[in-house]
């Protein structure tokens, strides 16, 4: 029997990882979409119900209510009597997080570490959130994707936030999606290795790849970004599926940044953490990419190079990389490991403020770059606060369609 036949005989087991805190309202809907899966792949669901243990003592505020909600969720899960569901209880009295170990990042780490102990090398982790809906063919698509791409390490799945009956939340999530999609599209257009969107509920990972990078780094939030960045330094990130996951658009302060906090800040008119970065900033990064062969041979001075030296507090930042690189290809890889996605984002935050570019200017110039034209309702003097949900959704839909095209095109060029 040839290797190809063996490949299609051994189906990977799917390990579904779901952190849950205060999710009694949402998790049953997510479990229903899992129950509706039309898939040939076997799967197990791992749910980490969690919150800090000392919240049980906070009986006069909402923290105690979170504990009670988790308690009811544990009872609900037990009553399901579903042998596919494995519960990791970090919520009951005495089991909760202690000291600084808490948050969705720690919950995801506990889930991943638990799965790593029992999974086979060719198994997969499908990372979801407790408020995320998936199509009925999702598991089949994920399993087939990795089966036909045995060297793939990770898949960052397309996403789309459904709108709700909350007008303010809709305005905020649309604005947040526009920010994320403009960022990713601009990164695709400069061929950045760090062109990816990190959403914890839209990631599938090969077990062997996760073991190779030592698992997930524990953080209160943002763990999905750092996970993908580590995986990108090891290999490519695939980003195309013909379906999307649908995370809930909801108010949340459970993490320090991401969708929930973005909505909370957005309804108050605070978008300073999620600006529409101007295309000129991405072009600055592109210029540095083009100068890598020159940097291999000699020192050069650009705003980004200067910024990196300041960040690492090292004026001799590139010499060790030159010394350890036999050729430009090796130096290029070393450069990208230094000038990673985090450093690029930090650079953008500094330069956007220095240039005093408004989000509206960033939006108009991004759309002009992407499509050659802009919608009529985006006048030169428009303000985001003036746009309706219908107008914001037009922008979201246009950006989504272009992003999907670029995701597919990107995957077609991955070896």
PyMOL commands that set and color helices and strands:
alter all, ss='L'
color gray80, all
select helices_A, chain A and resi 3-9+27-35+53-57+62-80+104-118+138-148+167-189+207-212+223-234+259-266+279-290+292-297+303-312+319-323+328-338+341-355+359-371+384-386+389-412
alter helices_A, ss='H'
color red, helices_A
select strands_A, chain A and resi 14-20+43-50+85-90+124-129+132-133+154-156+203-206+246-247
alter strands_A, ss='S'
color yellow, strands_A
deselect
rebuild
show_as cartoon
